[in-house]
Amino acid sequence: MKVTGFNHVTIRVSEIPASLSFYQDTLGMKLVHRGRLDAYLEWGSAWICLVERTLDPPSGSPRGVDHVAFSIAEADFPAAADKLLEAGVPIVRGPIARGGGWSVNFLDPDGTQLELFTGSLHGRMNVWH
């Protein structure tokens, strides 16, 4: 797989307002979008998505890192997704076009959710607005 680098981290939080105070005021991240239950922030070349979760997700962990995403070129995406499927890797979602790019979410052997994503933060914001 020809991953081109880190893309984003999605973090489950209990309250968006309290989390935004920390991530913006304490860490200095730039708010790009705020929804009712989510917020997107830039931090250098990385971006962070905060998702408010009041109920336990299927993984059983209500807070913390939801998944880590890695960038991949759109031309390399189909072969990478096929490789995951052929290897029997547990697929959580996708392959699917969503959020301004192609995405596939899958689990590593310990159940950590990873994602390959062809899009960018600005591409996602164009779709979300």
C-alpha positions as CSV (number, residue, x, y, z in Angstrom):
1,M,0.0,0.0,0.0
2,K,1.3,3.4,-0.9
3,V,0.1,5.5,2.1
4,T,1.3,9.1,1.8
5,G,1.1,10.0,5.5
6,F,-1.0,10.7,8.5
7,N,-4.5,12.1,7.7
8,H,-6.5,12.7,10.9
9,V,-7.5,11.4,14.3
10,T,-11.2,11.2,15.4
11,I,-11.6,11.4,19.2
12,R,-14.9,10.5,21.0
13,V,-15.6,13.2,23.7
14,S,-18.3,13.7,26.3
15,E,-19.0,17.3,25.5
16,I,-18.0,19.4,22.5
17,P,-17.9,22.8,24.3
18,A,-15.6,21.6,27.0
19,S,-13.4,19.8,24.5
20,L,-13.2,22.8,22.2
21,S,-12.0,24.9,25.1
22,F,-9.1,22.5,25.6
23,Y,-8.2,21.8,22.0
24,Q,-8.5,25.5,20.9
25,D,-7.4,27.5,24.0
26,T,-4.9,25.1,25.6
27,L,-3.4,23.4,22.5
28,G,-3.9,26.2,20.0
29,M,-5.8,24.3,17.3
30,K,-7.8,26.2,14.7
31,L,-11.5,25.6,14.5
32,V,-12.6,24.8,10.9
33,H,-16.1,23.6,11.5
34,R,-18.5,23.1,14.4
35,G,-21.6,21.0,14.1
36,R,-24.1,20.0,16.7
37,L,-22.2,16.8,17.7
38,D,-18.8,17.3,16.0
39,A,-16.0,19.7,15.4
40,Y,-13.1,19.8,13.0
41,L,-9.8,21.4,14.0
42,E,-6.5,22.0,12.2
43,W,-3.2,21.6,13.9
44,G,-0.3,22.1,11.5
45,S,-0.8,19.7,8.6
46,A,-2.9,17.3,10.7
47,W,-6.6,17.6,11.5
48,I,-8.6,16.4,14.4
49,C,-12.3,15.5,14.5
50,L,-14.1,15.6,17.8
51,V,-17.3,13.6,18.0
52,E,-19.6,13.9,21.0
53,R,-20.7,10.4,22.1
54,T,-23.2,10.1,25.0
55,L,-23.9,6.4,24.5
56,D,-21.4,3.6,24.4
57,P,-20.4,2.7,20.8
58,P,-20.2,-0.9,19.6
59,S,-16.6,-1.1,20.7
60,G,-17.7,-0.5,24.3
61,S,-15.3,2.4,24.8
62,P,-17.3,5.6,25.1
63,R,-14.4,8.1,25.1
64,G,-10.9,8.3,23.6
65,V,-9.5,7.7,20.1
66,D,-12.2,6.5,17.7
67,H,-9.8,5.8,14.8
68,V,-6.6,6.9,13.2
69,A,-6.7,7.7,9.4
70,F,-3.9,7.6,6.9
71,S,-3.8,9.5,3.6
72,I,-3.6,7.5,0.4
73,A,-3.8,8.7,-3.2
74,E,-7.1,8.0,-4.9
75,A,-5.3,6.1,-7.7
76,D,-3.9,3.7,-5.1
77,F,-7.0,3.3,-3.0
78,P,-8.8,0.5,-5.0
79,A,-5.8,-1.8,-4.8
80,A,-5.3,-1.1,-1.1
81,A,-9.0,-1.8,-0.3
82,D,-8.8,-5.0,-2.4
83,K,-5.7,-6.1,-0.4
84,L,-7.5,-5.6,2.9
85,L,-10.5,-7.6,1.7
86,E,-8.3,-10.4,0.2
87,A,-6.4,-10.7,3.5
88,G,-9.6,-11.1,5.5
89,V,-9.0,-7.9,7.5
90,P,-12.2,-7.0,9.4
91,I,-13.8,-4.1,7.6
92,V,-15.8,-1.7,9.7
93,R,-17.1,0.6,6.9
94,G,-16.5,0.9,3.2
95,P,-14.9,1.0,0.8
96,I,-17.2,4.0,0.4
97,A,-17.2,7.5,-1.1
98,R,-17.8,9.9,1.9
99,G,-16.7,13.2,3.3
100,G,-15.0,14.3,0.1
101,G,-13.0,11.2,-0.7
102,W,-12.9,7.4,-0.6
103,S,-12.7,5.7,2.7
104,V,-12.3,2.3,4.2
105,N,-12.3,1.7,7.9
106,F,-10.8,-1.6,9.2
107,L,-9.5,-3.2,12.4
108,D,-5.9,-4.2,13.3
109,P,-5.3,-7.5,15.1
110,D,-6.0,-5.8,18.5
111,G,-9.2,-4.2,17.4
112,T,-7.8,-0.7,16.8
113,Q,-9.8,1.0,14.1
114,L,-7.7,2.4,11.2
115,E,-8.8,4.2,8.1
116,L,-7.4,4.8,4.6
117,F,-8.8,8.1,3.2
118,T,-8.2,9.9,-0.1
119,G,-9.7,13.2,1.0
120,S,-8.5,16.3,2.9
121,L,-10.0,18.4,5.6
122,H,-10.9,21.2,3.2
123,G,-12.6,18.7,0.9
124,R,-14.6,17.3,3.8
125,M,-15.7,20.8,4.8
126,N,-16.9,21.5,1.3
127,V,-19.2,18.4,1.6
128,W,-20.3,19.1,5.2
129,H,-21.3,22.8,4.6
